[in-house]
Amino acid sequence: GKNGYVYILSNTHRTVFYIGVTSDLESRAYQHENGLMKGGLGNTIVFDFYEVFNHIESAVAREKLLKKRKREWKERIIKEMNPEMRRLNDDVFRKKRRFLP
């Protein structure tokens, strides 16, 4: 099976979290940053957090769990991975921005 990713996005002021799942994190980041996904986050998308799984099914199960959790819990797991709450967008685009297939 394909790898799966769970990710958490927010807006600049971290007032809204959006949790998603994908098999291609880089393409999904491109889609979010270019307004091709409906996330309700406005124009500035901040990647706060992501996890990698060996199977997309595991990522989907994790996404469902995260969506049930309270905001404080989400902030805690973000800070465990990303202590400074950095904008991870450039980390997600490890390869130079390429066009989607």
Steps between C-alpha positions, in 0.01 A plus 500: 500500500587866480637712779249715678535836670288670760551873521372797695469842343406825661457861407761761592357573845445129576131556567384220269646152457434286195591131512546307179638179358677437169734259323701790351579771752683723257218509246248558776706791633500649150123456476439671835741786433342569163140496619414170330370345825205621701641534850338820626840636601514800270813579302781433743548132563741391771614136514543433871535125520518180301552130562599230254343153491586192298140454393239756405244307711706569813513868412121511455448334840736753662321790329166383645653484848654848472172651384328375816757653734473835672703800390742483796594144407558599137722788612698262720578252221590789268745632758653154551587483130548873445597667831536850357171469307701578187333525162599164346393586146856509369584168670204342325632629167832321534532460127493828311142595418405290205184492299241245597473197274 
